[in-house]
């Protein structure tokens, strides 16, 4: 992997040099050295970046297939597809996700939004609003998706009974 490929891959994953450094146990200046060509990218670092890139590509492919299918089904009654956008990794980590995938997930959502435009709405997660909507139900990813749809005005705003 060249230094330019390394830098482009990191940026495509929405990772800062500090973010990537945390993942591969390196300081920001070391990541900068890899990108500027002052140091060769070690195999273990290249492998970690490639793994994240593969995760992103698989997640993006799945998202495009799923959303494309939903859009086809809704041709007669077009409505937006709502996806939850997390600004704070802590909110996403609560549902059992791995921290290393937080920024790559954001890059997937941005790519989906770019591809589908107004047919996809990114709903910023708001903890207080979500918890008020959730009530005494157990938190889950499907309920967060339902909350996003309610925020987008696509479904009844009351939480579903599961």
C-alpha positions in Angstrom: 0.0 0.0 0.0 1.5 3.3 -1.0 1.4 6.3 1.3 -1.2 8.0 -1.0 -3.4 4.9 -0.9 -3.0 4.7 2.9 -4.1 8.3 3.3 -7.0 8.0 0.9 -8.3 4.9 2.6 -8.1 6.5 6.0 -10.0 9.5 4.8 -12.6 7.4 3.0 -13.3 5.7 6.3 -13.8 9.1 8.0 -10.9 8.4 10.3 -8.7 11.2 11.6 -5.0 10.4 12.1 -5.7 10.3 15.8 -8.7 7.9 15.3 -6.6 5.5 13.2 -3.7 5.8 15.7 -6.0 4.6 18.5 -7.1 1.6 16.4 -3.5 0.5 15.4 -1.8 1.7 18.6 0.2 4.5 17.1 0.5 8.2 17.7 -0.8 10.8 15.2 2.7 11.7 14.1 3.5 8.1 13.2 0.3 8.0 11.0 1.4 11.2 9.5 4.8 9.7 8.7 3.1 6.8 6.9 1.0 9.1 4.8 3.9 11.4 3.9 6.2 8.5 3.0 8.7 9.1 5.8 8.0 5.6 7.1 6.8 2.4 5.4 3.4 1.3 6.5 3.9 -1.8 8.6 2.0 -5.0 7.6 -0.1 -5.0 10.8 -1.2 -1.4 10.2 -2.0 -2.1 6.5 -3.9 -5.2 7.5 -6.0 -3.3 10.0 -6.8 -0.5 7.5 -7.7 -3.0 4.8 -10.0 -4.9 7.3 -11.8 -1.6 8.1 -12.1 -0.8 4.4 -13.5 -4.3 3.6 -16.0 -3.8 6.5 -17.0 -0.5 5.0 -17.4 -1.9 1.5 -19.5 -4.8 2.8 -21.7 -2.5 4.9 -22.1 -0.1 2.0 -23.1 -3.0 -0.4 -25.6 -4.3 2.1 -27.1 -0.8 2.7 -27.4 -0.1 -1.0 -29.1 -3.5 -1.7 -31.5 -3.0 1.3 -32.3 0.6 0.6 -32.6 0.0 -3.2 -35.1 -2.7 -2.5 -37.1 -0.5 -0.1 -37.2 2.3 -2.7 -38.4 -0.1 -5.4 -41.3 -1.2 -3.1 -42.2 2.4 -2.4 -42.4 3.6 -6.0 -46.1 4.1 -5.8 -46.0 5.9 -2.4 -42.6 7.4 -2.2 -41.4 8.2 1.3 -38.0 8.9 2.8 -35.9 6.2 4.4 -34.6 7.4 7.7 -31.2 6.4 9.1 -29.8 7.2 12.5 -26.7 9.5 12.4 -24.7 9.4 15.6 -22.5 12.4 16.5 -21.4 10.8 19.7 -19.8 7.4 19.5 -21.0 6.6 23.1 -24.6 6.6 21.8 -23.8 4.0 19.2 -21.6 1.9 21.4 -24.5 1.4 23.8 -26.1 -1.0 21.4 -23.1 -3.2 21.4 -21.2 -2.0 18.4 -17.4 -1.9 18.2 -15.8 1.5 18.5 -13.4 0.9 15.6 -16.4 0.8 13.2 -18.0 4.1 14.3 -16.3 6.4 11.8 -16.5 3.9 8.9 -20.2 3.5 9.6 -20.6 7.3 9.3 -18.8 7.1 6.0 -21.3 4.4 4.8 -24.2 6.7 5.8 -22.6 9.6 3.9 -22.1 7.5 0.8 -25.7 6.2 1.0 -27.0 9.8 1.4 -24.9 10.9 -1.6 -26.2 8.0 -3.7 -29.9 8.4 -2.8 -30.2 12.1 -2.1 -33.6 13.2 -0.7 -34.9 9.6 -0.7 -32.7 9.1 2.4 -32.9 11.2 5.6 -30.2 11.1 8.1 -31.7 11.7 11.5 -29.3 13.0 14.2 -29.6 10.9 17.3 -30.9 12.9 20.2 -30.6 10.9 23.4 -33.2 12.9 25.4 -35.8 12.7 22.7 -35.1 9.1 22.0 -35.4 8.1 25.7 -38.6 10.0 26.1 -40.0 8.2 23.0 -38.7 4.9 24.2 -40.4 4.9 27.5 -39.8 1.7 29.5 -38.9 -0.5 26.6 -35.4 -2.0 26.2 -33.1 -0.1 23.9 -32.4 -1.9 20.6 -31.2 -1.0 17.1 -34.7 -1.8 15.6 -36.3 0.6 18.0 -33.7 3.3 17.2 -34.6 2.8 13.5 -38.3 3.1 14.4 -37.6 6.3 16.3 -35.7 7.7 13.3 -38.7 7.0 11.1 -41.0 8.7 13.6 -38.7 11.7 13.6 -38.8 11.8 9.8 -42.6 11.7 10.0 -42.8 8.4 8.2 -44.6 6.4 10.9 -46.9 6.9 13.9 -44.7 8.8 16.4 -45.7 6.5 19.3 -43.3 3.7 19.9 -44.2 0.2 18.6 -45.1 -2.5 21.0 -42.6 -5.3 20.7 
